[in-house]
């Protein structure tokens, strides 16, 4: 009888221990579910990250002035399109040949001229390749030549003016002006 009583006590203790473990597991599970639900609620409250708006612009050449040469073409009739700083342009080059440019515009951020105004300025560098200069450029390889145009830009809201300078040894280079609208 003593053995039976001992077995009953042991089973009773095991039952209590099992119940205690189950209760503890249920409390932990409830606690974990509560933490998970709170985390999900916080994530739902966070706003979606802003998607950057694509910047599309069109530019036209308004003037070109060669410093040394009187025979160079000063009516370039440039038309340029940009999408997120990737650019293509068509123009008549200094030798009056139709020319295509493709490249990328590296730019600084826009800096406000006045805090409460939409006036801004920034600097940039167009880098790419041109096709159309033929043997007029010593860097011509298969009709393509590397090309770079450093610019300064001043603007108001969506309208801006870019002034570019190409310092060229021997010919003293040129200065060109572009009017640009950003959509």
C-alpha positions as CSV (number, residue, x, y, z in Angstrom):
1,X,0.0,0.0,0.0
2,X,2.9,2.2,0.7
3,X,4.2,1.8,-2.8
4,X,0.8,2.6,-4.3
5,X,0.6,5.7,-2.2
6,X,4.1,6.7,-3.3
7,X,3.1,6.2,-6.9
8,X,0.0,8.3,-6.5
9,X,2.0,11.1,-4.9
10,X,4.6,11.0,-7.7
11,X,1.8,11.1,-10.3
12,X,0.1,13.9,-8.6
13,X,3.3,15.9,-8.4
14,X,4.0,15.2,-12.1
15,X,0.4,16.3,-12.9
16,X,0.9,19.5,-11.0
17,X,4.3,20.1,-12.6
18,X,2.9,19.4,-16.1
19,X,0.0,21.8,-15.4
20,X,2.4,24.5,-14.2
21,X,4.6,24.0,-17.3
22,X,1.5,24.2,-19.5
23,X,0.4,27.4,-17.7
24,X,3.8,28.9,-18.1
25,X,3.9,28.0,-21.8
26,X,0.5,29.5,-22.3
27,X,1.5,32.8,-20.5
28,X,4.7,32.9,-22.6
29,X,2.8,32.3,-25.8
30,X,0.3,35.0,-24.9
31,X,3.2,37.4,-24.1
32,X,4.9,36.6,-27.4
33,X,1.7,37.0,-29.3
34,X,1.2,40.4,-27.6
35,X,4.7,41.5,-28.6
36,X,4.2,40.3,-32.1
37,X,0.8,42.0,-32.4
38,X,2.3,45.3,-31.0
39,X,5.2,45.1,-33.5
40,X,2.9,44.5,-36.4
41,X,0.7,47.5,-35.3
42,X,3.8,49.7,-35.2
43,X,4.9,48.5,-38.7
44,X,1.4,49.3,-40.0
45,X,1.7,52.9,-38.6
46,X,5.0,53.6,-40.3
47,X,4.5,55.5,-43.6
48,X,5.7,54.0,-46.9
49,X,9.1,55.2,-47.9
50,X,8.9,58.1,-50.3
51,X,9.5,57.1,-53.9
52,X,11.7,59.5,-55.7
53,X,10.0,61.3,-58.5
54,X,11.6,60.9,-61.9
55,X,13.1,64.1,-63.1
56,X,12.4,64.7,-66.8
57,X,13.7,67.9,-68.5
58,X,14.1,69.4,-71.9
59,X,16.8,72.0,-72.8
60,X,17.4,74.2,-75.8
61,X,20.6,76.1,-76.7
62,X,20.1,79.9,-76.6
63,X,23.6,81.0,-77.5
64,X,27.2,79.8,-78.2
65,X,30.3,82.0,-78.4
66,X,33.7,80.7,-79.5
67,X,36.5,82.7,-78.1
68,X,39.1,82.5,-80.8
69,X,37.5,81.3,-84.1
70,X,35.4,83.6,-86.2
71,X,34.4,80.8,-88.6
72,X,32.9,78.5,-86.0
73,X,29.2,77.8,-86.0
74,X,27.5,79.9,-83.3
75,X,24.0,78.6,-84.0
76,X,24.0,75.2,-82.5
77,X,20.2,74.6,-82.4
78,X,20.7,72.1,-79.6
79,X,17.8,70.1,-78.3
80,X,18.5,68.0,-75.2
81,X,16.3,65.6,-73.2
82,X,17.2,64.2,-69.7
83,X,15.7,61.5,-67.6
84,X,17.1,61.2,-64.0
85,X,20.3,62.9,-65.3
86,X,20.8,60.5,-68.2
87,X,21.0,62.8,-71.3
88,X,20.7,62.7,-75.0
89,X,21.2,65.8,-77.2
90,X,21.1,66.7,-80.9
91,X,23.0,69.8,-82.1
92,X,25.0,71.3,-84.9
93,X,28.6,71.4,-83.7
94,X,31.2,74.1,-84.2
95,X,31.9,72.7,-87.7
96,X,28.1,72.8,-88.6
97,X,27.9,69.0,-88.6
98,X,24.9,67.3,-87.0
99,X,26.1,65.8,-83.7
100,X,24.6,63.4,-81.1
101,X,25.5,63.4,-77.5
102,X,24.7,60.6,-75.0
103,X,25.8,60.7,-71.4
104,X,25.2,61.4,-67.7
105,X,25.0,64.7,-65.8
106,X,26.8,64.7,-62.4
107,X,25.2,67.4,-60.3
108,X,25.4,68.9,-56.9
109,X,22.2,69.3,-54.9
110,X,20.1,72.3,-55.5
111,X,21.1,75.1,-53.1
112,X,18.5,77.7,-52.2
113,X,19.4,81.3,-52.9
114,X,16.8,82.4,-50.4
115,X,15.2,80.2,-47.7
116,X,11.7,81.3,-48.5
117,X,12.1,81.4,-52.2
118,X,12.1,78.9,-55.1
119,X,15.3,80.3,-56.5
120,X,18.3,77.9,-56.6
121,X,21.7,77.3,-58.0
122,X,23.9,74.2,-58.5
123,X,26.9,73.0,-60.5
124,X,27.2,70.0,-62.8
125,X,29.3,68.2,-65.3
126,X,27.9,66.4,-68.4
127,X,30.1,63.5,-69.3
128,X,29.5,61.2,-72.3
129,X,30.3,60.5,-75.9
130,X,29.6,62.5,-79.1
131,X,29.1,61.3,-82.6
132,X,29.4,63.7,-85.5
133,X,32.8,65.5,-85.2
134,X,34.6,63.0,-87.5
135,X,38.3,63.8,-87.8
136,X,37.8,67.3,-86.3
137,X,38.5,65.9,-82.8
138,X,41.8,64.1,-82.1
139,X,40.1,61.7,-79.7
140,X,37.8,60.3,-82.4
141,X,37.7,56.5,-82.4
142,X,35.2,55.0,-84.8
143,X,33.2,58.2,-85.0
144,X,32.9,58.5,-81.2
145,X,34.7,61.0,-79.0
146,X,34.6,61.5,-75.2
147,X,32.9,64.7,-74.3
148,X,32.5,66.8,-71.1
149,X,30.8,70.1,-70.4
150,X,31.1,71.7,-66.9
151,X,28.0,73.9,-66.1
152,X,26.7,76.3,-63.6
153,X,22.9,76.4,-63.2
154,X,20.6,79.0,-61.8
155,X,16.9,78.6,-61.7
156,X,13.5,79.3,-60.3
157,X,11.2,76.3,-59.5
158,X,11.1,74.3,-62.8
159,X,12.8,76.8,-65.1
160,X,16.6,77.2,-65.2
161,X,19.5,78.5,-67.2
162,X,22.8,76.5,-67.6
163,X,26.0,78.2,-68.6
164,X,28.6,75.8,-69.9
165,X,32.3,76.4,-70.6
166,X,34.6,74.3,-72.7
167,X,38.2,75.4,-72.2
168,X,40.0,74.1,-75.3
169,X,43.8,74.6,-75.6
170,X,44.7,76.2,-78.9
171,X,41.1,77.3,-79.8
172,X,40.5,79.0,-76.4
173,X,37.2,77.1,-76.2
174,X,33.6,78.3,-76.0
175,X,30.8,79.3,-73.7
176,X,27.3,78.1,-74.3
177,X,23.9,78.8,-72.7
178,X,21.0,76.5,-72.3
179,X,17.4,77.2,-71.2
180,X,15.9,74.2,-69.4
181,X,12.5,73.2,-68.2
182,X,12.0,70.4,-65.7
183,X,8.6,68.6,-65.7
